[in-house]
Amino acid sequence: MLKRKLIVLAAVLVCSGAATPPPKRIALVIGNGAYSYADPLPNAVSDAERLRQTLSSLGFQIFPSTQDLDQRRLDKAINDFEGELRASGPNVVSFIYYSGHAAQDAFGINYMLPIDLDPATADMVRTGGVQIASLFKAMEDANNDVNILVLDACRDWFEDDKDPKVPKGLHDMGLHGSVFIAYATRSGTTADEGPGLTSSPFSNRLIEALQKQASEPVSLIFDDVQTRVYADTDTAQLPMYVNGLVRAGRWAFSSASLDQVAETPRPAVANVSIAAFLQSLDRDKLITFTHGNVSFVDVLLKRRDILEKYEINTPNRLAFLIASIAFETGGFQQQVEKFGYSATALRRIFTSRITSDELARQLAGKPEAIANFVYANRFGNGSAESGDGWRYRGRSLFFITGRGNYRRYGQEIGADLENSPDLANDLETGLAIAGAIWKDRQVNIAADEGDMAGAARRFRGSSLSSDLPGRMIWLRQARQALETPN
């Protein structure tokens, strides 16, 4: 009888499978503020402490003694964390946050700066800074699904910060598998904390989102942080993120085990023959054209099948596409709709919706409220109370807006954008959306005719004469990058 019971129990275990335990959560949170040779950062340590408390409440084991680190202690903190990450193996979630001065050198290598470093020259930065990219090797060795690297570290740091030869801010480090990288502002730019602020705009919004949105996918959290900071700073600071979470792309801080998290859905590979022209694209020239947007260029080269699928397969057609993307995104810098409107701007831009000065004053400075009000009952959205205006705000390379358009183009490319609107900011998905819009509106006809105004009319529905000079500048630069004759 006992033997029979054991056999039955064994069968149950085999059929059900052993449940994967919750992943270990580890976090390295660094706040460097007391600099000896660069401007002190009064909020870096307090921002880091607030984030430590928030992550601890979300189940993370926080590494100790990580504030105001000199070179020796910063090196040790990074090395100890890398060792713990490797030892923990695949079933671990890591979160690395750095608040402090950082820099890139002339080769595009990013460094965290210890508090005892004198960053007077690039050589001093190279010898005394800690390379941020060193973390990627430890993540690769751990072979885990979720690593989140957050860099609130894009402030001015050189004494002569007006020197055009000094590279600003941080460099786009590209797409890394199983790593979600968030920058406090876009590559090549800086962001000051500003006088009188008790927290950096980015860290403040990040902590708020982690406390309120733990059940939402990490990409949606940072998607919202991006828009809110952009509005908070009156469009001066636009956070940037690169989502490499392929195997667990819909991971949320409230997720239990990693095996219950869906992969990031990416556009299926098209069964097409890639044109010789597309195979010959020059990566370095494209990076120069995009002002250093490594992530976009690498996706463009990786997903040439998307370009071929939508017949964007000649030099002129591709030049028109990437020039249009450049113009729409402000030089490959933004994929988020502006909501940093003053009351005066609201009255001017949304004349038919914002019908009084009092209403404009009530909405100014409130991005969610603005989006929900001005996009209510439009583009397939529900009422202002439904929240559709904010949820389906303008995103992606061509800024699709409205629930109806998210549904329509999601169906076209095979992604559920209606239920996961933040996927529109995934670069592969965004490229597929752009291709679908391009083909749907037959923009290749205008491109073949060399008609940029006509191209804008086709995919935007209108062509403002004031836009045309800017579009033509980008077109000339795109043709140079593609070595396409005028």
C-alpha positions in Angstrom: 0.0 0.0 0.0 2.8 2.4 0.9 4.6 1.5 -2.3 1.5 2.3 -4.3 1.1 5.7 -2.6 4.7 6.6 -3.4 4.3 5.7 -7.0 1.1 7.9 -7.2 3.0 10.8 -5.5 5.9 10.5 -7.9 3.5 10.5 -10.9 1.8 13.7 -9.6 5.2 15.4 -9.3 6.2 14.3 -12.8 2.9 15.5 -14.3 2.7 18.8 -12.5 6.4 19.7 -12.6 8.3 21.3 -9.8 7.4 25.0 -9.5 10.2 27.4 -10.3 11.0 29.3 -7.1 10.7 33.1 -7.1 13.9 34.7 -8.5 16.4 36.2 -6.2 16.4 40.0 -6.4 19.6 41.9 -5.9 20.2 45.6 -6.2 23.2 47.9 -6.3 22.2 51.5 -5.6 25.0 54.1 -5.8 24.7 57.7 -4.9 27.8 59.9 -5.4 27.4 63.5 -4.4 30.4 64.7 -2.4 32.8 65.4 -5.3 36.2 67.0 -4.6 37.1 68.3 -8.0 33.6 68.5 -9.7 30.4 70.2 -8.7 28.8 68.5 -5.7 25.5 66.9 -6.3 23.4 67.5 -3.2 20.5 65.2 -4.2 22.4 62.2 -5.4 22.8 60.5 -2.1 19.2 61.3 -0.9 17.8 60.0 -4.3 19.7 56.8 -3.9 18.5 56.3 -0.3 14.9 56.8 -1.3 15.3 54.3 -4.1 17.0 51.8 -1.7 13.9 51.9 0.5 11.6 51.5 -2.5 13.5 48.5 -3.9 13.7 46.9 -0.5 9.9 47.1 -0.2 9.8 45.3 -3.5 11.9 42.4 -2.2 15.4 43.3 -3.4 18.5 42.5 -1.4 20.3 45.9 -1.3 24.1 45.9 -1.3 25.4 48.1 1.6 27.9 51.0 1.8 27.3 52.5 -1.6 27.3 56.3 -1.2 30.0 58.8 -1.9 32.5 56.2 -3.2 36.1 56.9 -4.1 37.8 55.0 -6.9 38.8 52.0 -4.7 35.4 51.6 -3.1 33.5 52.1 -6.4 35.6 49.4 -8.1 35.0 47.1 -5.1 31.2 47.7 -5.1 31.0 46.9 -8.8 33.2 43.8 -8.6 31.3 42.5 -5.5 28.0 42.9 -7.3 29.3 41.3 -10.5 30.5 38.3 -8.4 27.1 38.0 -6.7 25.3 38.2 -10.0 27.4 35.4 -11.5 27.1 33.2 -8.5 23.3 33.6 -8.4 22.8 32.2 -11.9 19.8 32.4 -14.2 17.1 32.7 -11.6 18.0 36.2 -10.5 16.7 39.7 -11.2 19.3 42.5 -10.9 18.8 46.2 -10.6 21.7 48.7 -10.8 21.2 52.4 -10.2 23.8 55.0 -10.3 23.3 58.7 -9.4 26.3 60.9 -9.7 28.7 62.4 -12.3 29.4 60.3 -15.4 31.1 60.9 -18.7 31.8 59.5 -22.1 35.2 59.8 -23.8 35.9 60.5 -27.5 35.4 56.8 -28.3 31.9 56.7 -26.9 32.9 54.7 -23.7 30.8 55.6 -20.7 32.3 56.0 -17.2 31.0 56.4 -13.6 33.1 58.9 -11.8 34.3 58.3 -8.2 34.2 61.3 -5.9 38.0 61.6 -5.7 38.5 61.8 -9.5 39.7 65.1 -11.1 37.9 64.9 -14.5 39.9 67.8 -16.0 41.0 65.7 -19.0 39.7 62.8 -21.0 42.8 60.7 -20.0 42.0 61.3 -16.3 38.4 60.1 -16.9 39.7 57.0 -18.7 42.2 56.0 -16.0 40.2 57.0 -13.0 36.6 56.3 -14.0 34.8 52.9 -13.9 33.5 51.7 -17.3 29.8 51.1 -17.2 29.8 48.5 -19.9 31.9 46.1 -17.7 28.5 45.2 -16.1 27.3 43.6 -19.3 29.8 40.7 -19.1 28.6 39.7 -15.7 25.0 39.7 -16.9 26.0 37.6 -19.9 27.8 35.1 -17.6 24.8 34.9 -15.2 22.5 34.1 -18.3 19.6 35.6 -16.4 16.5 37.1 -18.0 16.1 40.4 -16.2 18.7 43.1 -15.6 17.8 46.7 -15.2 20.5 49.4 -15.4 19.4 52.9 -14.5 21.8 55.9 -15.0 20.7 59.2 -13.4 24.1 60.5 -14.4 24.0 63.0 -17.2 24.9 66.3 -15.5 27.6 68.8 -16.7 31.0 67.9 -15.2 33.8 69.5 -17.1 34.9 72.9 -16.0 34.8 74.1 -19.6 31.5 72.5 -20.5 31.1 74.9 -23.4 34.0 73.3 -25.3 32.4 71.7 -28.4 35.2 69.1 -28.5 34.1 67.7 -25.1 31.4 65.0 -25.6 28.3 65.7 -23.5 26.4 63.4 -21.3 26.5 59.6 -22.0 26.7 57.6 -25.2 24.0 55.2 -26.4 25.4 51.8 -25.5 23.2 50.0 -27.9 20.9 47.0 -27.3 22.1 44.2 -25.0 20.3 41.0 -24.5 18.4 40.6 -21.1 19.3 44.2 -20.1 16.9 47.1 -19.8 19.0 50.3 -19.9 17.4 53.6 -18.7 19.2 57.0 -19.1 18.0 60.1 -17.2 18.2 62.0 -20.5 18.9 61.3 -24.1 22.4 60.5 -25.4 24.8 63.3 -25.9 22.9 65.7 -23.6 23.1 66.7 -20.0 20.5 67.3 -17.3 21.1 69.5 -14.2 19.3 69.0 -10.9 18.7 72.7 -10.8 18.7 75.0 -7.8 16.2 74.3 -5.0 15.2 70.8 -6.1 15.0 68.2 -3.4 15.3 65.4 -5.9 16.3 65.0 -9.6 13.2 65.1 -11.8 14.1 61.6 -13.2 14.6 59.9 -9.9 11.6 61.5 -8.4 9.3 60.2 -11.1 11.0 56.8 -11.1 10.5 56.2 -7.4 6.9 57.4 -7.7 6.2 55.0 -10.6 7.8 52.0 -8.8 5.6 52.7 -5.8 2.4 53.0 -7.8 2.9 50.8 -10.9 4.7 47.7 -9.6 2.1 45.4 -11.3 2.8 46.9 -14.8 5.6 45.8 -17.1 8.9 47.5 -16.5 8.8 48.9 -20.1 5.5 50.6 -19.3 6.9 52.1 -16.1 9.8 53.7 -17.9 7.5 54.7 -20.8 5.4 56.7 -18.3 8.5 58.1 -16.5 9.8 59.4 -19.8 6.7 61.3 -20.7 6.3 62.7 -17.2 9.9 64.0 -16.9 9.6 65.5 -20.3 6.6 67.5 -19.2 8.0 68.3 -15.7 11.1 69.9 -17.3 9.2 71.8 -20.0 10.7 69.5 -22.6 14.3 70.2 -21.5 15.0 66.6 -20.4 13.9 63.5 -22.2 14.8 60.2 -20.6 15.8 57.4 -22.9 15.5 53.7 -22.5 16.6 50.7 -24.5 14.7 47.4 -23.9 16.7 44.3 -24.3 14.5 42.1 -22.2 13.7 39.5 -24.8 13.0 36.4 -22.7 11.0 38.2 -20.1 9.9 41.4 -21.8 6.7 41.8 -19.8 8.3 41.4 -16.4 6.8 43.4 -13.6 8.1 44.1 -10.1 5.1 42.2 -8.8 5.9 39.2 -10.9 6.4 36.0 -8.9 8.5 33.6 -11.1 10.2 34.3 -14.3 8.7 31.3 -16.1 5.3 33.0 -15.8 6.4 36.1 -17.7 5.9 36.5 -21.4 8.7 37.2 -23.9 8.8 40.5 -25.6 6.8 40.0 -28.8 8.8 41.2 -31.7 7.7 41.4 -35.4 8.1 38.0 -37.1 10.9 37.7 -39.5 9.6 38.2 -43.0 10.3 35.5 -45.6 11.8 37.8 -48.2 14.9 38.1 -50.2 16.9 41.1 -49.1 17.9 43.6 -51.8 21.6 44.0 -52.4 21.3 47.7 -51.6 20.0 46.9 -48.1 22.7 44.4 -47.5 25.4 47.0 -48.3 24.3 49.6 -45.7 27.2 51.3 -43.9 26.8 51.2 -40.1 29.2 53.9 -39.3 27.7 56.4 -41.7 24.2 55.6 -40.4 25.4 56.2 -36.8 26.8 59.6 -37.8 23.5 60.4 -39.6 21.4 59.5 -36.5 23.7 61.6 -34.2 25.0 58.5 -32.4 21.8 56.6 -32.0 23.4 53.2 -32.0 20.3 51.3 -30.9 18.2 52.5 -33.8 20.9 51.8 -36.4 21.6 48.3 -35.1 17.8 47.5 -35.2 17.6 48.9 -38.7 20.4 46.6 -39.8 19.1 43.6 -37.9 15.6 44.0 -39.3 16.3 44.7 -43.0 13.6 42.1 -43.6 11.0 44.7 -42.3 12.3 47.2 -44.9 12.0 44.6 -47.6 8.6 43.5 -46.6 7.3 47.0 -47.0 9.3 47.6 -50.2 11.5 50.2 -48.7 14.3 48.7 -50.7 15.9 51.4 -52.9 18.3 54.1 -51.9 15.7 56.9 -52.5 12.9 55.1 -50.6 15.1 54.4 -47.6 16.5 58.0 -47.7 12.9 59.3 -47.5 12.0 56.9 -44.7 14.9 57.7 -42.4 14.8 61.4 -43.2 11.1 61.4 -42.2 11.8 59.5 -39.0 14.6 61.9 -38.2 12.3 64.9 -38.6 9.4 63.4 -36.7 11.7 62.3 -33.8 13.7 65.5 -33.5 16.8 63.9 -34.8 16.3 60.4 -33.4 15.9 61.8 -29.9 12.3 61.4 -28.9 9.5 58.8 -29.4 7.1 60.4 -27.0 4.4 63.1 -27.4 5.1 66.4 -25.8 2.8 67.3 -22.9 4.9 70.0 -21.2 2.4 72.6 -22.3 1.8 75.9 -20.5 -1.7 77.3 -20.3 -1.0 79.7 -23.2 0.3 76.8 -25.4 -2.7 74.7 -24.6 -5.0 77.4 -25.7 -3.0 77.9 -28.9 -2.5 74.3 -29.9 -5.8 72.7 -28.8 -8.1 75.6 -29.7 -11.2 73.5 -30.3 -10.7 71.5 -27.1 -9.4 74.0 -24.6 -12.1 76.6 -24.8 -11.3 78.8 -21.8 -8.3 80.2 -20.0 -9.5 78.7 -16.7 -9.6 75.2 -18.2 -6.1 75.7 -19.6 -4.8 76.7 -16.2 -6.4 73.7 -14.6 -4.7 71.3 -17.1 -1.2 73.0 -17.5 1.6 70.9 -16.0 -0.5 67.7 -15.8 0.4 65.4 -18.6 -2.1 62.6 -17.9 -4.9 65.1 -17.5 -4.0 66.9 -20.8 -3.8 63.7 -22.8 -7.0 62.3 -21.4 -8.9 65.5 -22.1 -7.7 66.5 -25.5 -7.9 63.0 -26.9 -11.2 62.0 -25.3 -13.7 60.4 -27.8 -11.2 60.6 -30.7 -9.2 58.1 -32.7 -11.1 55.2 -31.1 -10.6 56.5 -27.6 -13.2 56.5 -24.8 -14.1 59.4 -22.6 -11.6 61.4 -20.5 -12.4 59.2 -17.5 -11.4 56.0 -19.5 -7.7 57.1 -19.4 -7.4 56.2 -23.1 -5.9 59.5 -24.1 -2.9 58.9 -21.8 -2.7 55.1 -22.5 -2.8 55.6 -26.3 -0.8 58.8 -26.5 1.6 59.5 -29.4 4.4 57.0 -29.4 6.9 55.3 -31.8 8.9 56.6 -34.7 5.8 58.1 -36.4 3.8 58.9 -33.2 0.7 56.7 -33.7 -2.1 58.1 -31.5 -5.4 56.7 -30.3 -6.8 53.3 -29.4 -8.1 52.7 -32.9 -4.7 53.2 -34.5 -2.9 51.1 -31.9 -5.4 48.3 -32.7 -5.1 48.7 -36.5 -1.4 48.8 -36.8 -0.9 46.2 -34.1 -3.0 43.8 -36.2 -1.0 44.7 -39.3 2.3 43.8 -37.7 1.1 41.0 -35.5 1.6 42.7 -32.1 -1.1 43.3 -29.5 -0.5 47.1 -29.2 -4.0 47.7 -27.9 -3.3 45.7 -24.7 0.4 46.6 -24.5 0.7 50.1 -26.0 4.2 50.6 -24.6 5.4 48.0 -27.1 5.1 50.8 -29.7 8.4 52.2 -28.3 10.2 48.9 -28.8 12.5 49.8 -31.7 11.9 46.7 -33.8 8.1 47.1 -33.3 8.4 50.8 -34.1 10.2 50.1 -37.3 7.5 47.7 -38.3 4.8 50.3 -37.5 6.6 52.8 -39.6 6.8 50.4 -42.5 3.2 49.5 -42.2 2.2 53.2 -42.2 4.5 53.9 -45.1 3.0 51.1 -47.2 -0.6 51.8 -46.1 -0.3 55.4 -47.2 1.7 54.6 -50.4 4.5 56.9 -49.5 6.9 55.1 -51.8 5.1 56.8 -54.7 6.2 60.2 -53.5 9.7 58.9 -52.6 10.1 57.5 -56.2 9.2 61.0 -57.5 11.6 62.8 -55.1 8.6 64.7 -53.6 9.2 65.2 -49.9 6.1 67.5 -49.5 4.1 64.8 -51.1 5.5 62.1 -48.8 4.6 64.2 -45.8 1.1 64.7 -47.1 0.7 61.0 -47.6 1.7 59.8 -44.2 0.7 62.8 -42.1 -2.4 63.8 -44.0 -1.0 67.3 -44.4 2.2 69.0 -45.3 3.1 72.2 -43.5 5.2 74.5 -45.6 7.2 75.5 -42.5 8.2 71.8 -42.1 9.6 71.3 -45.6 13.1 73.0 -45.1 13.8 70.8 -42.1 12.7 67.7 -43.9 14.9 68.5 -46.9 17.9 69.0 -44.7 17.4 65.6 -43.2 16.9 64.1 -46.7 20.2 65.5 -48.0 22.0 64.0 -45.0 20.2 60.7 -45.4 21.3 60.5 -49.1 24.9 61.2 -48.0 24.7 58.4 -45.4 23.3 56.1 -48.1 25.6 57.4 -50.8 22.5 58.2 -52.9 22.7 60.8 -55.7 20.4 63.9 -55.3 
